[in-house]
């Protein structure tokens, strides 16, 4: 573990390093001309004083080396860096270039951290999934229509009912969110005045800040009973409050701000000369929107729909409270179903034995969900590239 006090001391050393580096540059110039601004020399001194000892400290901590010797090595590295920074501070030193290279390196490191994190997540799922398939037949997992895990006894771990529930609920949610969100975005960007826009847009975005557990409670106490009493029971379709329709409707309401906000921003960025040209040729406003604005904004709208779809596929709390936990294959939207994410949570909670296939199946489910999401991304990228080539 890194020593927080030592890290704080190294960071505090950046203050005198900046001051000394700046003063050294000004005094070395002696009224002459510096290659860079004095502040650049200060930041160059900070980089050489702080970054090497921080890297050394993290490396020693990662190797398990601690104690006075390691602290002394880090302190000597900081002092050596400060001395080297002051020694190279001369009027002809290109401090601005050194600072920019340091910033570029820091940004590259941040990118590598993100990539490494993604790779670590995927690799961890791959290794655990491999363990699962060494204990359970992959053909039963991918092609079985029964989900019945039993920690004491033989389990049936077919993913098809979970995938069906995930896609069914997500489709209902998108059927609600995409038309409402897209029509709201068109109205806000093309028809609404400044006053109405100033009220409606923040009101729509408030939905994005509501916790999903609140949406789940809304589905459980309001939407589910209402659908059961006024639609399902009169039509003889079901008698339970938990159903695909309940979770899909509430999830669609939750996704409206994702679609409307992003689509509004994208539609607003369509060049005004395209609108003016269409209107000048005699098109009505609705024709202009349908034939000019929407095709030009289609790649961005597809991205907004993809974001909403990914959000719907990964949702858990609304499904638990609104759709139930029954893994089944059915076309009835008023029956209780469940999704992959719900079962991932349920298989990893409680007193589960993590060496048993009933617990390891959660990693196989997660990897499958990752593959489905990746396929959606590739499909959306293909659509975006195709229409972008057509309308640019």
N, C-alpha and C positions, 0 to 999 in steps of 0.2 A: 504494500500500500504506500503511495506517495505521502511524504511528510508534509502536511498542510502548512506548518509553520515555516519550513524551509522554502516551500513554494512561495509563500507570502513574502519572505525576506528577499527572494530573488526578484519578485515583481516590484517590491519597493526600491530595489537597486536601480530600476529603470529611471527613477526621478533624477538622482544625481548623474546618471549616465547621460541623460538628455541635456541637462544643464551644462555639464562639463564638455560634451561634444559640441554643443552650440557655441559656447564661449571659446573653445579651442579653435574653431573655424574662424570666428570673428577676429581673434587675436592673431592667428596665423596670416590672415589676409592683410592686416595692418593698413586698412584703408584701401587696399587693392580690390580686385574683382574675384569673387568666388564662382566656381562652376555651378553650384546649386544654391538654393536658399539656405540660410543658417539653420532653419528648422529641419531640413533634410539631413544635415550633419548630426543633429541631435538624435533623430530617429534611427540613423544608421548606427550610432553608438548604442542605442537601446537594443537594436536587433542583435548585435554582436555580443552584448553583455548578458542578455536575458535568454535568448533562444538556445545557445549551446549548453549552458548549465541545466536548463529545464529538460532538454533532451537527454542529457547524461543522467539526471536524477530519475527520470521515468525509466530509462534503460536499467539502471541499478536496482530500482524498486521492482521492476518486472523480473529481474534475475534473482530477487530475494536477498540482495545485498543492502544492508542497512547498518546504522550505528555511526559512531564518530568518524570512522575512516571514510565512509561514503559521503557523509556531510562535509568533511574537509575537502574531499575531491571535488564536490560540487562548488564549494566556496572558492577554491582555487581556480576552477574553470571560469567562474563569474569574474573574478579579479583579472585573470588573464585576458578574458574577452574585453573587459573595460580598457586594459592597457593597450591591447592591440587596436581597439577602436580609436583611442586617442592618438596612437602613433600614426595611423593612416590618415588622420584628419588633417588635410593640407588643402590649400586653395584649389589645386588641380584635381583633387579627388572627386569622382563623379558620384556624389552621395545620393542624388535623386535616382540614378539608375540602380544603385545598391538597394535603396528602400523599395523601389518598384519590384525588383527581383525578389526581395523578401516577401512582399505582399503577394506576388504571384505564386511563390512557393507555399505560402500559408493557404491560399485558396485551393491550390492543387492538393494539399494535404486534407483539406475539408472534403474535397470531392472523393479522394481515396478512402476516407473514413466512411462516407456514405456507400461507396461501392463495396468496401470490405464488410460493412454491416449487412448489406443485402446478400452478399456471397455467404456470409456466416449463417444467416437465416436459412438460405436454400440448402446449404451443405448439412446443417443440423437436421433439417427435415428429411434429406436424402438418406443420411445414415440411420436415423430412427425408422424410416420407412423400410429400409433394407432389412433391419432387424424384424420388423413386423412381418414382412413377406417370407422371412425364413421360418416363421412360426405358423403362418396362415396362408393358404393357397390364394394367389392373386386372382385366379379365375373366379373363385367364389366371392372375392371382394368386389370385383368390377361388374360381374354379371348376375349376381344373386339379387333377387327382389325382396329379400327378407332381412330386416335389421332387428336382431334379438341378442344383444350382448348379455352374457351370464358369466360372472366372475367365478362362479362355482358350477361347472358343467360346460357342455359344449355350446359355443356361441355361433350365431349366424350373423356375419358382419357384411352384408351386402350394401353397397353405397347407392344403388339406383333409387331407392325411396327418398334418400336424403337429397340427392341431386335433383330429383323431380320436385320435391318441396321447395328447394332453393330457387329453381328456375320459375316455378309456378308463382310463388309469392313475389319474386322480383319482377316478373312480367306484369302482374296486377299493379304493383307499385309504379312501374314505369308508365303503364297505361293511364294512370292518374296524373303523375307528375309531369310527363313530357308535354301533353297538350295544354294543361293549365299553365305550366311554367313558360312554355314557348309563346302562348297567346298573351300572357301577362307581359313578357318581354317585348313583344311586338307593340302592344298598346303603350307601354312606357316609353319606348324609343321613337315611335312614329306618330302617336296620336295625343298622348298626355301632355298637358301644359306643365310649366315649371312648378306651379303650386301643387297640382295633383301628384306629380312625380316625387316631390319632396315629402309627401305623406305616404304614398303607396309603397315606394321602394324600401324605406326603412321598416315599414310594417311587414313586408314580405320577408325581409332579412331577419326579423326577430324570430321567425320560425327556426332558423338555423342555429340559434343559441339556446333553444329549449333542450334539456337533457333527454336522451332517448328513453330513460326510465319513466319520465313523465309522459312521453308518447305511449309507452307500454301501458301505464295505468289508465290513460285515456281510452286506449283500445279495450282494456279489460272491463272498465266500469261504464263506458258510454257507448262506444261504437259497436262492440260485440253484442250487448243486450239489445241495442236498437235494431241491428240487422237480424237478430234472431226473432224478435217479437214482430217486426213489421215486414220482413221479407222472407226469411227462411221458413219459419213455421207456417205462415199462410200458404206458401207454395209447396209445403211438404218436403223441403229439401234438407232439413236438419233441425236439431233441437238444442245445440250447444252454442255458447257465446264465442268460443275459440274456434277460429276458422281461417282459411286462406284469405277470404275476402276481408275479414277484420284486419289482419296484419297487413295485407296489401294496401288497403285504403289508408290506414294510418301512416304506413311507411311512405306512401305516395305524397301525403300531406307534408311529411318531413322533408321529402326531396324537392318540393316545389322551389324553395329558395335557391338550391344548387343550380337548377335548370334556368330559372328566371334571371337570376343575377348574372350568371356567366353569359347567357344568351343576350341579355340586354347590353352588356358591355361589348359583346362581339358585333351585334347589329349596329350599335352606335358608331363603331369604327369603320363601317362601310363608307367609302368616299361620298361626299355630298354631290359631286358632279354626276355620279351614276343616277342618283335620284332625280336631279334636275334634268338630265338628258332624257330619262324615261317620261317624265311629266311633259317635257317640251315636245315629245313625239306624240302626245295625245293620250298617254296611258292614265288611267285613274289611279288614285292613291293605292287602292287595294291591288290593282294589277302591277303597279310598280313594286309593291312589297313582295308579291308572289313570284314575279318573273325576274326581278333584278336584285332586290335586297337579300332575300332568303337564299338564292343560289350563291351569291357572293359570300354570304356569312355561313354557308353550310358546313365547311370544315370545322369552324369553331363551335357551331351548334352540335355537331357530332361529338366533339370533345366534351362538351357539357353533358350530353346524354351518357357518354361513357363514364364520366365521373359519377353521375347519379346511379348508373348501373353497378359500378364497383361499390358504391356506398350501400346499395340495397343488398348485394350479395353478401357483404360482410356484416350486416346488422344482426344483432343477437337479442337484445332485450325486448324489442317490439315483438319478435317472433315468439319468444318464451311466453310472454303475457297475452299476446293476441292470437297466436296460431296454435298454441299447445305444444306437445312434445311427441305426438304420434307419428311414427315413420310408416307411411303407407303410400301406395300408388293409386291415385284416384283423380277423376276429372271434376268431381263435385267441389265447387269453390266454397261451400259451406261446411266442409269437413275439416277437422283438426289435422294439421300436418306439422312437419318440422323441417329444419334446414341443417346444412353441414356444420355451420358455426355453432349452433346450439349443441349438437352432439359432441363437438370437439371440447366444449366446456364441460359437459356432463361426464365425459370419459376421463377427464383429468382432475376431477374434483372428488372429494371424499377419500376413503381409505383404499385407493387403487394401488395395485401392485404394478410398478412401472416396467417390470420385466414380462408382464402378461400381455398377450395380444389384444385384450380388451382395453388396455391403456395405450399401447403403441399404435392402435388403429387411429388415434387422434392425429398422429403425424402423417399417416397416409391420407387422411381426410384433408389435412391442411395442404399437403403437396398437391392433391387433386384440385383443390379450390384455387391454389396458385396457378396451376396449369390452365384452368378454365378462364381465370382473369387475364392471363397472358394471351390466350387465344382471342379474347374480346379486344384487347389492346391492338393486336396485330390486325384484326378485322377493321377496327376503327381507323388505324393508320392507313390501310389500303383505301378505304373510302375517302379519307381526307386527301390523300395524294391524287386519287382519280379526279375528284371534283375540283381540286385546286388547279390541276393542269387544264381543266376544261374552262374555268372562268377567269383565269389570270391572263 
